[in-house]
Every structure is written in C-alpha cells, then in structure tokens.
C-alpha cells in the first residue's frame, strides 16, 4: 500500500501504482491509500472514508442510505425524485462492463454506507459521467470532494479523457465541488454541465507507515 500526499503544483502521469488526488480542501493536504479494490481517503479535517467496489449484495444498504438522505440530496443525484433503486438498476450500475460503482463508509463494519459514486460511459468516446450521493450528515465535511476526486483518478486509470456531470442550476454545492476540481461549466437551459479534463492523477508518493 502506498500513501499519496498532494500539492497543487505537481502532476504526474497515471499508471499502475496506487494513486490519489488533491481533494480540494483549502490550503491543506489530503491523502489516500489504495490496496486491491479498497481506497482509504483521509480528508484534511481528519475524516477517514473507505471506498470499495460495489457489489450486487450492497443494494439493500444503499437503499437504506437513500432513506437517510433528504429529498434535496436525492434530487441532486438523480435530477428527479427517487426513493430507492430497483434490482435491475443496481445490477447494471455494479456491472463493470457498464462503468464503475463504489460505496463509501466511515466504519470498518461496512454495513452502513454514507454514500456511493458512479462513473459511466456517455457514448461519446473518452467521456464518462460522474455521479455522487452523500448522506446529509456527512455533507459539508470534505467527503464529497474527496470522493469526487477519487472518481477522477479512477477515470485517469481507465483512460478517460473527460469526466462530466449534470446538475441543476440551483445546486450550488455540486457546482462548487466540481469547480474546485477544475471543471469547465456550461449552462444548458435548467441544467449545468461540469466538464473536468483528465490528465492523470497528481501527487508524490511515499511509503505508507507500517
């Protein structure tokens, strides 16, 4: 496992080594450590977030996550009212042939996710779409920014050129988040398209403490 420290001035090409990204925290550093399909993100405020690949068996706990989220948060993720995901929807999201899906935890038990995130091809070569849902209790703590940053690293590792997301015009937190990650923002009617150019993860690597 490798611990990755970040600072805004450094950018290194993507590769097979464990990678990470500046999470957008003001005047601070973030770190991540990756082993297998699990990544631990440490925000500047000290919150440790575990991300791992989602599986079919996570549907029940993810739907429980939806129940803990406000209508506003769910509408921010889906651009419409949603209360649960159907089995067929979740099976497609976790199928690696259709993109990437990760669940986020702050407990080692991994039985109560605080969020989930997806990366899916758009049909346009090199463009993948990112979506993030974070439980209200964990919003405004740097968690969403860290998770979104990890999605961009995963995009780089998979040869993606641009990560895009669509948010409602009034969704200021999401717009702020993706602007912090370097997105170019375009207003299209009542939606905003945020587009992040993916040029490879940033950071310098040092051995993780044993």
N, CA, C and O of each residue as an XYZ file, in Angstrom:
840
protein
N       0.852     -1.193      0.000
C       0.000      0.000      0.000
C       0.882      1.235      0.000
O       1.939      1.251      0.631
N       0.453      2.263     -0.702
C       1.204      3.498     -0.800
C       0.358      4.653     -0.308
O      -0.825      4.750     -0.637
N       0.956      5.518      0.470
C       0.280      6.727      0.909
C       0.649      7.834     -0.058
O       1.823      8.004     -0.387
N      -0.337      8.588     -0.516
C      -0.100      9.616     -1.507
C      -0.369     10.978     -0.900
O      -1.477     11.248     -0.438
N       0.643     11.841     -0.898
C       0.467     13.213     -0.428
C       0.342     14.104     -1.656
O       0.920     13.812     -2.703
N      -0.406     15.182     -1.527
C      -0.688     16.017     -2.671
C      -0.303     17.452     -2.441
O      -0.364     17.970     -1.326
N       0.102     18.094     -3.546
C       0.078     19.541     -3.519
C      -0.213     20.044     -4.914
O       0.106     19.390     -5.906
N      -0.835     21.234     -4.978
C      -1.460     21.686     -6.214
C      -0.495     21.794     -7.381
O      -0.925     21.700     -8.530
N       0.793     21.987     -7.131
C       1.703     22.249     -8.231
C       2.190     21.029     -8.976
O       2.756     21.165    -10.061
N       1.991     19.844     -8.435
C       2.567     18.652     -9.028
C       1.531     17.830     -9.764
O       0.420     17.639     -9.269
N       1.887     17.339    -10.947
C       1.029     16.442    -11.714
C       1.915     15.366    -12.319
O       2.902     15.676    -12.986
N       1.578     14.134    -12.096
C       2.371     13.045    -12.638
C       1.473     12.167    -13.481
O       0.270     12.092    -13.231
N       2.051     11.484    -14.501
C       1.228     10.644    -15.366
C       0.580      9.519    -14.583
O       1.132      9.045    -13.590
N      -0.595      9.091    -15.033
C      -1.261      7.946    -14.420
C      -0.517      6.671    -14.743
O       0.215      6.605    -15.730
N      -0.703      5.642    -13.902
C      -0.023      4.390    -14.138
C      -0.661      3.294    -13.334
O      -1.839      3.376    -12.986
N       0.110      2.259    -13.030
C      -0.450      1.122    -12.309
C      -0.240      1.243    -10.814
O      -0.754      0.427    -10.049
N       0.514      2.258    -10.379
C       0.741      2.425     -8.954
C      -0.508      2.964     -8.285
O      -1.310      3.634     -8.936
N      -0.696      2.686     -6.987
C      -1.807      3.314     -6.260
C      -1.719      4.815     -6.403
O      -0.631      5.389     -6.346
N      -2.867      5.455     -6.590
C      -2.863      6.871     -6.898
C      -3.828      7.626     -6.020
O      -4.652      7.028     -5.328
N      -3.723      8.971     -6.047
C      -4.630      9.810     -5.310
C      -4.701     11.172     -5.926
O      -4.119     11.424     -6.981
N      -5.428     12.066     -5.257
C      -5.648     13.392     -5.830
C      -5.872     14.402     -4.721
O      -6.394     14.071     -3.656
N      -5.468     15.648     -4.985
C      -5.820     16.711     -4.068
C      -7.337     16.770     -3.962
O      -8.026     16.809     -4.981
N      -7.857     16.775     -2.756
C      -9.307     16.720     -2.601
C      -9.976     18.085     -2.636
O     -11.194     18.173     -2.484
N      -9.209     19.150     -2.831
C      -9.838     20.464     -2.925
C      -9.985     21.169     -1.601
O     -10.621     22.220     -1.541
N      -9.417     20.628     -0.528
C      -9.505     21.325      0.752
C      -8.653     22.592      0.682
O      -7.572     22.570      0.093
N      -9.113     23.684      1.265
C      -8.404     24.946      1.206
C      -7.101     24.891      1.976
O      -7.079     24.521      3.150
N      -5.994     25.268      1.302
C      -4.688     25.446      1.930
C      -4.289     24.245      2.780
O      -3.697     24.415      3.845
N      -4.601     23.048      2.333
C      -4.251     21.873      3.111
C      -3.910     20.714      2.222
O      -3.904     20.838      0.998
N      -3.624     19.577      2.838
C      -3.266     18.394      2.099
C      -4.231     17.285      2.455
O      -4.761     17.230      3.564
N      -4.448     16.408      1.501
C      -5.267     15.233      1.717
C      -4.416     14.025      1.382
O      -3.349     14.165      0.784
N      -4.866     12.854      1.754
C      -4.089     11.664      1.460
C      -5.021     10.510      1.171
O      -6.180     10.508      1.586
N      -4.499      9.522      0.451
C      -5.251      8.302      0.223
C      -4.294      7.137      0.202
O      -3.108      7.302     -0.084
N      -4.801      5.966      0.501
C      -4.020      4.737      0.403
C      -4.893      3.702     -0.279
O      -6.057      3.528      0.083
N      -4.335      3.015     -1.266
C      -5.102      2.063     -2.053
C      -4.467      0.685     -1.991
O      -3.253      0.542     -2.134
N      -5.292     -0.322     -1.778
C      -4.846     -1.711     -1.819
C      -5.988     -2.538     -2.383
O      -7.095     -2.526     -1.843
N      -5.725     -3.253     -3.461
C      -6.777     -4.029     -4.092
C      -7.869     -3.101     -4.586
O      -7.586     -2.111     -5.261
N      -9.108     -3.409     -4.259
C     -10.210     -2.555     -4.695
C     -10.691     -1.623     -3.598
O     -11.797     -1.088     -3.678
N      -9.869     -1.424     -2.570
C     -10.231     -0.542     -1.464
C      -9.287      0.650     -1.402
O      -8.073      0.516     -1.557
N      -9.873      1.810     -1.172
C      -9.101      3.034     -1.022
C      -9.554      3.739      0.244
O     -10.753      3.898      0.471
N      -8.610      4.162      1.065
C      -8.915      4.959      2.249
C      -8.559      6.404      1.936
O      -7.410      6.721      1.629
N      -9.555      7.271      2.017
C      -9.356      8.699      1.823
C      -9.326      9.376      3.183
O     -10.194      9.143      4.024
N      -8.328     10.209      3.390
C      -8.224     10.970      4.630
C      -8.366     12.436      4.295
O      -7.476     13.021      3.677
N      -9.485     13.045      4.697
C      -9.685     14.458      4.419
C      -8.813     15.293      5.351
O      -8.322     14.801      6.367
N      -8.631     16.560      4.991
C      -7.798     17.431      5.818
C      -8.373     17.584      7.214
O      -7.640     17.812      8.176
N      -9.702     17.457      7.321
C     -10.342     17.575      8.628
C     -10.229     16.298      9.448
O     -10.701     16.243     10.584
N      -9.599     15.262      8.872
C      -9.311     14.055      9.634
C     -10.318     12.929      9.487
O     -10.213     11.926     10.194
N     -11.280     13.059      8.604
C     -12.271     12.000      8.396
C     -11.676     10.939      7.466
O     -11.185     11.246      6.380
N     -11.732      9.694      7.916
C     -11.273      8.582      7.085
C     -12.477      7.965      6.379
O     -13.435      7.532      7.020
N     -12.412      7.932      5.070
C     -13.500      7.392      4.263
C     -12.968      6.192      3.482
O     -11.990      6.303      2.743
N     -13.620      5.056      3.655
C     -13.265      3.856      2.906
C     -14.134      3.767      1.670
O     -15.360      3.814      1.761
N     -13.499      3.637      0.505
C     -14.196      3.405     -0.752
C     -13.839      2.012     -1.248
O     -12.673      1.617     -1.227
N     -14.842      1.274     -1.690
C     -14.577     -0.028     -2.314
C     -15.568     -0.250     -3.439
O     -16.608      0.404     -3.510
N     -15.227     -1.189     -4.325
C     -16.126     -1.519     -5.411
C     -17.455     -2.028     -4.857
O     -17.479     -2.820     -3.915
N     -18.536     -1.579     -5.435
C     -19.864     -2.022     -5.018
C     -20.189     -3.369     -5.649
O     -19.684     -3.712     -6.718
N     -21.039     -4.122     -4.966
C     -21.482     -5.407     -5.474
C     -22.992     -5.528     -5.403
O     -23.670     -4.683     -4.819
N     -23.507     -6.588     -6.003
C     -24.960     -6.788     -6.024
C     -25.539     -6.834     -4.614
O     -26.665     -6.389     -4.395
N     -24.778     -7.370     -3.652
C     -25.263     -7.506     -2.284
C     -25.362     -6.207     -1.515
O     -25.860     -6.197     -0.389
N     -24.895     -5.098     -2.103
C     -24.951     -3.798     -1.417
C     -26.268     -3.074     -1.628
O     -26.480     -2.014     -1.040
N     -27.163     -3.617     -2.455
C     -28.376     -2.879     -2.800
C     -29.204     -2.512     -1.574
O     -29.655     -1.373     -1.459
N     -29.411     -3.446     -0.663
C     -30.252     -3.156      0.500
C     -29.686     -2.002      1.319
O     -30.423     -1.095      1.705
N     -28.385     -2.029      1.586
C     -27.800     -0.963      2.398
C     -27.763      0.362      1.641
O     -27.858      1.425      2.255
N     -27.626      0.312      0.326
C     -27.656      1.547     -0.461
C     -29.064      2.141     -0.467
O     -29.223      3.361     -0.415
N     -30.070      1.300     -0.528
C     -31.434      1.820     -0.440
C     -31.726      2.382      0.956
O     -32.489      3.339      1.091
N     -31.128      1.795      1.985
C     -31.255      2.368      3.320
C     -30.562      3.733      3.375
O     -31.036      4.649      4.046
N     -29.447      3.858      2.670
C     -28.783      5.160      2.548
C     -29.731      6.183      1.921
O     -29.810      7.317      2.391
N     -30.444      5.797      0.873
C     -31.403      6.700      0.248
C     -32.440      7.195      1.267
O     -32.820      8.366      1.263
N     -32.885      6.290      2.131
C     -33.892      6.662      3.127
C     -33.359      7.686      4.117
O     -34.126      8.490      4.647
N     -32.041      7.668      4.375
C     -31.436      8.628      5.307
C     -31.133      9.965      4.642
O     -30.879     10.956      5.327
N     -31.159      9.998      3.313
C     -30.866     11.235      2.582
C     -32.124     12.070      2.416
O     -33.227     11.532      2.314
N     -31.958     13.362      2.389
C     -33.089     14.262      2.182
C     -33.550     14.204      0.731
O     -32.828     13.734     -0.150
N     -34.754     14.687      0.504
C     -35.270     14.790     -0.869
C     -34.325     15.639     -1.709
O     -34.051     15.311     -2.863
N     -33.827     16.730     -1.131
C     -32.905     17.610     -1.857
C     -31.664     16.864     -2.315
O     -31.230     17.035     -3.454
N     -31.081     16.037     -1.446
C     -29.871     15.304     -1.812
C     -30.152     14.281     -2.902
O     -29.362     14.122     -3.833
N     -31.283     13.588     -2.781
C     -31.613     12.591     -3.803
C     -31.910     13.252     -5.141
O     -31.515     12.742     -6.189
N     -32.609     14.393     -5.107
C     -32.870     15.090     -6.355
C     -31.580     15.635     -6.962
O     -31.450     15.709     -8.184
N     -30.627     16.015     -6.111
C     -29.344     16.466     -6.614
C     -28.601     15.367     -7.350
O     -27.894     15.627     -8.323
N     -28.766     14.130     -6.878
C     -28.100     12.987     -7.528
C     -28.809     12.558     -8.804
O     -28.158     12.294     -9.815
N     -30.136     12.484     -8.768
C     -30.889     11.901     -9.883
C     -31.590     12.934    -10.765
O     -32.139     12.587    -11.810
N     -31.573     14.202    -10.346
C     -32.265     15.273    -11.057
C     -33.779     15.052    -11.093
O     -34.481     15.653    -11.906
N     -34.261     14.209    -10.230
C     -35.692     13.972    -10.067
C     -35.885     13.242     -8.750
O     -34.908     12.824     -8.129
N     -37.103     13.085     -8.323
C     -37.370     12.417     -7.051
C     -37.143     10.913     -7.187
O     -37.692     10.268     -8.081
N     -36.335     10.371     -6.299
C     -36.108      8.933     -6.233
C     -36.028      8.531     -4.771
O     -35.430      9.235     -3.957
N     -36.630      7.398     -4.441
C     -36.568      6.904     -3.071
C     -35.712      5.658     -2.950
O     -35.030      5.462     -1.944
N     -35.745      4.815     -3.973
C     -34.958      3.580     -3.958
C     -34.473      3.272     -5.368
O     -34.917      3.864     -6.352
N     -33.536      2.314     -5.427
C     -33.084      1.775     -6.707
C     -33.657      0.378     -6.888
O     -33.720     -0.405     -5.940
N     -34.072      0.073     -8.106
C     -34.558     -1.267     -8.405
C     -33.390     -2.225     -8.571
O     -32.261     -1.812     -8.836
N     -33.679     -3.511     -8.412
C     -32.630     -4.536     -8.550
C     -31.959     -4.430     -9.914
O     -30.733     -4.477    -10.007
N     -32.749     -4.289    -10.968
C     -32.184     -4.224    -12.316
C     -31.278     -3.003    -12.488
O     -30.247     -3.089    -13.155
N     -31.654     -1.872    -11.893
C     -30.831     -0.666    -11.980
C     -29.491     -0.869    -11.275
O     -28.434     -0.533    -11.809
N     -29.559     -1.424    -10.069
C     -28.336     -1.625     -9.301
C     -27.420     -2.649     -9.969
O     -26.202     -2.468     -9.986
N     -27.985     -3.706    -10.511
C     -27.171     -4.715    -11.188
C     -26.408     -4.109    -12.354
O     -25.261     -4.478    -12.604
N     -27.026     -3.191    -13.065
C     -26.333     -2.539    -14.163
C     -25.235     -1.609    -13.646
O     -24.148     -1.551    -14.220
N     -25.519     -0.881    -12.562
C     -24.523      0.042    -12.025
C     -23.268     -0.677    -11.558
O     -22.162     -0.163    -11.726
N     -23.425     -1.871    -10.968
C     -22.256     -2.575    -10.414
C     -21.592     -3.483    -11.438
O     -20.566     -4.094    -11.141
N     -22.149     -3.582    -12.626
C     -21.563     -4.402    -13.693
C     -20.404     -3.635    -14.316
O     -20.614     -2.582    -14.918
N     -19.184     -4.149    -14.180
C     -18.006     -3.431    -14.655
C     -18.016     -3.201    -16.157
O     -17.269     -2.359    -16.657
N     -18.842     -3.929    -16.879
C     -18.939     -3.692    -18.322
C     -19.628     -2.365    -18.618
O     -19.513     -1.842    -19.726
N     -20.341     -1.819    -17.639
C     -21.085     -0.581    -17.833
C     -20.507      0.588    -17.052
O     -21.147      1.634    -16.951
N     -19.314      0.433    -16.502
C     -18.693      1.526    -15.762
C     -18.198      1.084    -14.400
O     -17.927     -0.097    -14.179
N     -18.081      2.042    -13.486
C     -17.543      1.800    -12.154
C     -18.534      2.303    -11.109
O     -19.168      3.342    -11.290
N     -18.660      1.563    -10.025
C     -19.539      1.964     -8.927
C     -18.838      1.646     -7.620
O     -18.385      0.520     -7.411
N     -18.745      2.642     -6.730
C     -18.085      2.449     -5.446
C     -18.997      2.928     -4.318
O     -19.777      3.867     -4.479
N     -18.876      2.256     -3.176
C     -19.619      2.642     -1.984
C     -18.643      3.183     -0.953
O     -17.491      2.754     -0.891
N     -19.113      4.134     -0.136
C     -18.269      4.822      0.838
C     -18.744      4.536      2.251
O     -19.944      4.499      2.524
N     -17.773      4.333      3.156
C     -18.062      4.029      4.557
C     -17.142      4.843      5.449
O     -16.070      5.271      5.023
N     -17.565      5.056      6.689
C     -16.671      5.618      7.695
C     -16.505      4.651      8.857
O     -15.839      4.972      9.842
N     -17.102      3.471      8.752
C     -16.935      2.451      9.783
C     -16.328      1.205      9.156
O     -16.531      0.936      7.972
N     -15.588      0.451      9.947
C     -14.957     -0.754      9.425
C     -15.966     -1.864      9.163
O     -15.678     -2.810      8.429
N     -17.133     -1.752      9.754
C     -18.121     -2.812      9.599
C     -18.652     -2.895      8.166
O     -19.108     -3.955      7.737
N     -18.596     -1.804      7.436
C     -19.062     -1.753      6.051
C     -20.513     -2.200      5.914
O     -20.888     -2.815      4.915
N     -21.321     -1.892      6.912
C     -22.731     -2.262      6.844
C     -23.642     -1.040      6.758
O     -24.863     -1.180      6.698
N     -23.054      0.162      6.751
C     -23.847      1.386      6.716
C     -23.132      2.410      5.834
O     -22.389      3.249      6.342
N     -23.348      2.347      4.526
C     -22.653      3.296      3.642
C     -23.109      4.720      3.884
O     -24.273      4.964      4.200
N     -22.186      5.661      3.734
C     -22.531      7.077      3.847
C     -22.666      7.708      2.466
O     -22.997      8.888      2.345
N     -22.408      6.919      1.428
C     -22.533      7.452      0.081
C     -22.177      6.408     -0.951
O     -21.658      5.338     -0.633
N     -22.466      6.743     -2.196
C     -21.985      5.908     -3.296
C     -21.744      6.792     -4.496
O     -22.311      7.879     -4.611
N     -20.893      6.311     -5.395
C     -20.475      7.116     -6.540
C     -20.334      6.226     -7.759
O     -19.963      5.057     -7.652
N     -20.635      6.795     -8.926
C     -20.565      6.023    -10.160
C     -19.816      6.792    -11.243
O     -19.785      8.022    -11.258
N     -19.221      6.031    -12.135
C     -18.623      6.542    -13.366
C     -19.161      5.687    -14.500
O     -18.970      4.471    -14.499
N     -19.827      6.299    -15.464
C     -20.423      5.528    -16.549
C     -20.109      6.177    -17.894
O     -20.125      7.403    -18.007
N     -19.823      5.366    -18.915
C     -19.580      5.923    -20.252
C     -20.810      6.652    -20.765
O     -21.940      6.239    -20.506
N     -20.586      7.737    -21.492
C     -21.693      8.534    -22.012
C     -22.089      8.143    -23.423
O     -23.144      8.558    -23.903
N     -21.271      7.358    -24.092
C     -21.492      7.077    -25.508
C     -20.597      7.916    -26.397
O     -20.395      7.590    -27.566
N     -20.049      9.014    -25.839
C     -19.077      9.821    -26.561
C     -17.686      9.312    -26.207
O     -17.359      9.212    -25.024
N     -16.858      8.988    -27.195
C     -15.530      8.421    -26.903
C     -14.745      9.291    -25.927
O     -14.601     10.496    -26.134
N     -14.236      8.669    -24.857
C     -13.398      9.378    -23.896
C     -14.146     10.131    -22.832
O     -13.520     10.669    -21.919
N     -15.479     10.195    -22.909
C     -16.281     10.925    -21.922
C     -17.016      9.954    -21.006
O     -17.735      9.074    -21.480
N     -16.839     10.111    -19.697
C     -17.597      9.336    -18.716
C     -18.297     10.314    -17.790
O     -17.806     11.413    -17.532
N     -19.453      9.893    -17.294
C     -20.233     10.761    -16.403
C     -20.091     10.313    -14.956
O     -20.179      9.124    -14.650
N     -19.871     11.279    -14.072
C     -19.726     11.013    -12.639
C     -20.986     11.418    -11.904
O     -21.597     12.441    -12.213
N     -21.375     10.605    -10.923
C     -22.488     10.936    -10.040
C     -22.122     10.546     -8.621
O     -21.515      9.499     -8.395
N     -22.490     11.382     -7.670
C     -22.147     11.144     -6.267
C     -23.372     11.418     -5.399
O     -24.056     12.426     -5.578
N     -23.640     10.520     -4.464
C     -24.668     10.747     -3.441
C     -24.019     10.579     -2.074
O     -23.469      9.520     -1.774
N     -24.079     11.611     -1.248
C     -23.511     11.578      0.099
C     -24.629     11.856      1.100
O     -25.417     12.785      0.924
N     -24.687     11.047      2.146
C     -25.680     11.234      3.198
C     -25.565     12.638      3.790
O     -24.458     13.146      3.971
N     -26.705     13.268      4.093
C     -26.716     14.652      4.575
C     -25.810     14.855      5.788
O     -25.147     15.886      5.899
N     -25.779     13.890      6.687
C     -24.980     14.006      7.898
C     -23.502     14.227      7.597
O     -22.790     14.835      8.396
N     -23.034     13.733      6.439
C     -21.617     13.804      6.087
C     -21.320     14.836      5.016
O     -20.210     14.883      4.486
N     -22.301     15.661      4.696
C     -22.061     16.727      3.736
C     -21.378     17.911      4.415
O     -21.438     18.069      5.634
N     -20.729     18.737      3.601
C     -20.021     19.933      4.073
C     -18.872     19.595      5.014
O     -18.525     20.384      5.893
N     -18.282     18.410      4.823
C     -17.141     17.981      5.627
C     -15.956     17.573      4.749
O     -14.982     17.010      5.248
N     -16.034     17.853      3.446
C     -14.959     17.478      2.536
C     -15.065     16.071      1.992
O     -14.231     15.652      1.190
N     -16.095     15.322      2.422
C     -16.223     13.926      1.986
C     -16.577     13.848      0.503
O     -15.962     13.090     -0.248
N     -17.568     14.631      0.085
C     -17.971     14.602     -1.314
C     -16.857     15.017     -2.247
O     -16.692     14.431     -3.317
N     -16.087     16.025     -1.856
C     -14.964     16.473     -2.677
C     -13.913     15.383     -2.802
O     -13.367     15.158     -3.882
N     -13.629     14.707     -1.693
C     -12.648     13.627     -1.726
C     -13.108     12.471     -2.611
O     -12.325     11.920     -3.385
N     -14.383     12.110     -2.490
C     -14.919     11.008     -3.293
C     -14.907     11.377     -4.778
O     -14.527     10.563     -5.619
N     -15.323     12.599     -5.097
C     -15.309     13.032     -6.492
C     -13.882     13.047     -7.048
O     -13.655     12.665     -8.196
N     -12.934     13.486     -6.236
C     -11.542     13.463     -6.672
C     -11.056     12.064     -6.963
O     -10.307     11.849     -7.916
N     -11.478     11.098     -6.140
C     -11.103      9.707     -6.379
C     -11.725      9.195     -7.676
O     -11.095      8.420     -8.395
N     -12.952      9.616     -7.984
C     -13.560      9.226     -9.257
C     -12.713      9.697    -10.436
O     -12.549      8.973    -11.418
N     -12.185     10.896    -10.334
C     -11.377     11.420    -11.432
C     -10.085     10.623    -11.567
O      -9.616     10.394    -12.682
N      -9.503     10.196    -10.444
C      -8.331      9.325    -10.513
C      -8.673      7.994    -11.180
O      -7.909      7.499    -12.008
N      -9.814      7.416    -10.822
C     -10.235      6.165    -11.445
C     -10.449      6.364    -12.942
O     -10.125      5.485    -13.740
N     -10.989      7.507    -13.319
C     -11.161      7.810    -14.737
C      -9.815      7.834    -15.444
O      -9.671      7.290    -16.539
N      -8.817      8.474    -14.806
C      -7.477      8.522    -15.400
C      -6.896      7.124    -15.568
O      -6.280      6.820    -16.589
N      -7.095      6.279    -14.564
C      -6.571      4.916    -14.626
C      -7.237      4.101    -15.730
O      -6.670      3.115    -16.201
N      -8.436      4.505    -16.145
C      -9.173      3.780    -17.179
C      -9.113      4.473    -18.539
O      -9.870      4.131    -19.447
N      -8.226      5.433    -18.675
C      -8.018      6.070    -19.972
C      -9.081      7.060    -20.386
O      -9.195      7.387    -21.567
N      -9.867      7.547    -19.431
C     -10.921      8.513    -19.735
C     -10.296      9.890    -19.951
O      -9.358     10.264    -19.246
N     -10.807     10.640    -20.916
C     -10.282     11.977    -21.195
C     -11.035     13.073    -20.463
O     -10.433     14.048    -20.012
N     -12.365     12.918    -20.341
C     -13.167     13.940    -19.679
C     -14.178     13.276    -18.756
O     -14.827     12.297    -19.123
N     -14.300     13.824    -17.555
C     -15.356     13.425    -16.628
C     -16.373     14.554    -16.604
O     -16.023     15.714    -16.385
N     -17.632     14.207    -16.830
C     -18.673     15.219    -16.837
C     -19.722     14.884    -15.785
O     -19.849     13.737    -15.357
N     -20.460     15.888    -15.382
C     -21.610     15.670    -14.511
C     -22.655     16.715    -14.849
O     -22.323     17.804    -15.317
N     -23.913     16.390    -14.616
C     -25.006     17.319    -14.865
C     -25.710     17.609    -13.542
O     -26.090     16.692    -12.814
N     -25.875     18.874    -13.247
C     -26.530     19.284    -12.005
C     -27.532     20.379    -12.317
O     -27.421     21.080    -13.323
N     -28.514     20.514    -11.432
C     -29.482     21.593    -11.580
C     -28.802     22.944    -11.367
O     -27.828     23.055    -10.622
N     -29.332     23.960    -12.032
C     -28.734     25.298    -11.947
C     -28.615     25.759    -10.506
O     -27.644     26.428    -10.153
N     -29.587     25.415     -9.663
C     -29.573     25.873     -8.278
C     -28.765     25.030     -7.321
O     -28.727     25.323     -6.126
N     -28.108     23.978     -7.820
C     -27.340     23.078     -6.948
C     -25.940     23.655     -6.738
O     -24.966     23.179     -7.321
N     -25.857     24.670     -5.909
C     -24.590     25.377     -5.709
C     -23.496     24.511     -5.087
O     -22.339     24.628     -5.492
N     -23.819     23.635     -4.105
C     -22.748     22.797     -3.542
C     -22.076     21.916     -4.583
O     -20.852     21.784     -4.582
N     -22.870     21.301     -5.485
C     -22.280     20.446     -6.511
C     -21.444     21.261     -7.495
O     -20.368     20.831     -7.910
N     -21.945     22.442     -7.866
C     -21.184     23.299     -8.776
C     -19.870     23.724     -8.147
O     -18.829     23.723     -8.804
N     -19.920     24.089     -6.868
C     -18.691     24.486     -6.159
C     -17.703     23.324     -6.141
O     -16.510     23.507     -6.384
N     -18.213     22.121     -5.848
C     -17.350     20.948     -5.755
C     -16.594     20.714     -7.056
O     -15.372     20.566     -7.051
N     -17.324     20.681     -8.174
C     -16.657     20.367     -9.434
C     -15.812     21.526     -9.947
O     -14.841     21.304    -10.671
N     -16.160     22.749     -9.589
C     -15.273     23.870     -9.930
C     -13.953     23.740     -9.180
O     -12.895     24.057     -9.723
N     -14.012     23.276     -7.937
C     -12.787     23.057     -7.163
C     -11.906     22.013     -7.817
O     -10.686     22.035     -7.654
N     -12.516     21.096     -8.559
C     -11.769     20.048     -9.236
C     -11.356     20.457    -10.650
O     -10.850     19.639    -11.417
N     -11.576     21.722    -10.983
C     -11.099     22.242    -12.266
C     -12.078     22.123    -13.408
O     -11.669     22.150    -14.568
N     -13.361     21.991    -13.117
C     -14.351     21.787    -14.174
C     -14.604     23.055    -14.972
O     -14.573     24.168    -14.447
N     -14.856     22.848    -16.258
C     -15.382     23.898    -17.125
C     -16.904     23.776    -17.086
O     -17.445     22.699    -17.335
N     -17.588     24.858    -16.780
C     -19.030     24.813    -16.537
C     -19.789     25.468    -17.686
O     -19.466     26.577    -18.112
N     -20.804     24.760    -18.178
C     -21.651     25.276    -19.255
C     -23.113     25.155    -18.837
O     -23.551     24.088    -18.407
N     -23.867     26.244    -18.962
C     -25.288     26.233    -18.628
C     -26.083     25.844    -19.856
O     -25.954     26.449    -20.920
N     -26.916     24.811    -19.689
C     -27.779     24.348    -20.782
C     -29.215     24.324    -20.259
O     -29.645     23.366    -19.617
N     -29.946     25.404    -20.549
C     -31.321     25.546    -20.071
C     -31.337     25.520    -18.537
O     -30.734     26.387    -17.906
N     -32.023     24.533    -17.926
C     -32.100     24.490    -16.469
C     -31.060     23.555    -15.862
O     -31.081     23.290    -14.660
N     -30.148     23.055    -16.699
C     -29.086     22.181    -16.227
C     -27.721     22.806    -16.462
O     -27.541     23.633    -17.356
N     -26.772     22.396    -15.646
C     -25.385     22.815    -15.818
C     -24.550     21.576    -16.094
O     -24.652     20.582    -15.375
N     -23.726     21.630    -17.129
C     -22.776     20.554    -17.398
C     -21.403     20.990    -16.908
O     -20.865     22.000    -17.364
N     -20.844     20.233    -15.986
C     -19.485     20.472    -15.491
C     -18.576     19.433    -16.125
O     -18.866     18.238    -16.077
N     -17.484     19.879    -16.716
C     -16.623     19.011    -17.505
C     -15.179     19.137    -17.007
O     -14.590     20.217    -17.070
N     -14.616     18.040    -16.517
C     -13.261     18.041    -15.974
C     -12.335     17.305    -16.942
O     -12.563     16.139    -17.263
N     -11.296     17.990    -17.402
C     -10.294     17.343    -18.248
C      -9.422     16.446    -17.382
O      -8.902     16.888    -16.358
N      -9.258     15.187    -17.787
C      -8.500     14.201    -17.014
C      -7.130     14.042    -17.658
O      -7.011     13.558    -18.784
N      -6.101     14.456    -16.931
C      -4.748     14.368    -17.465
C      -3.866     13.470    -16.627
O      -2.655     13.432    -16.846
N      -4.429     12.749    -15.678
C      -3.639     11.871    -14.822
C      -3.663     12.337    -13.391
O      -3.811     13.532    -13.135
N      -3.518     11.410    -12.436
C      -3.529     11.769    -11.022
C      -2.368     12.672    -10.664
O      -1.328     12.668    -11.323
N      -2.561     13.445     -9.609
C      -1.497     14.316     -9.126
C      -0.998     13.825     -7.793
O      -1.748     13.234     -7.016
N       0.271     14.068     -7.528
C       0.768     13.743     -6.203
C       2.186     13.245     -6.222
O       2.762     13.016     -7.286
N       2.745     13.078     -5.056
C       4.042     12.443     -4.923
C       3.864     11.315     -3.933
O       3.168     11.481     -2.931
N       4.465     10.189     -4.183
C       4.202      9.017     -3.361
C       5.335      8.766     -2.375
O       6.512      8.958     -2.683
N       4.951      8.339     -1.204
C       5.915      7.925     -0.187
C       5.390      6.672      0.465
O       4.178      6.456      0.467
N       6.258      5.821      1.028
C       5.760      4.589      1.655
C       4.798      4.900      2.784
O       5.004      5.842      3.549
N       3.755      4.109      2.880
C       2.792      4.282      3.977
C       3.415      3.820      5.286
O       4.238      2.904      5.298
N       3.022      4.455      6.389
C       3.517      3.995      7.690
C       3.094      2.548      7.934
O       1.992      2.147      7.558
N       3.953      1.784      8.551
C       3.640      0.384      8.867
C       3.003      0.300     10.243
O       2.663     -0.791     10.701
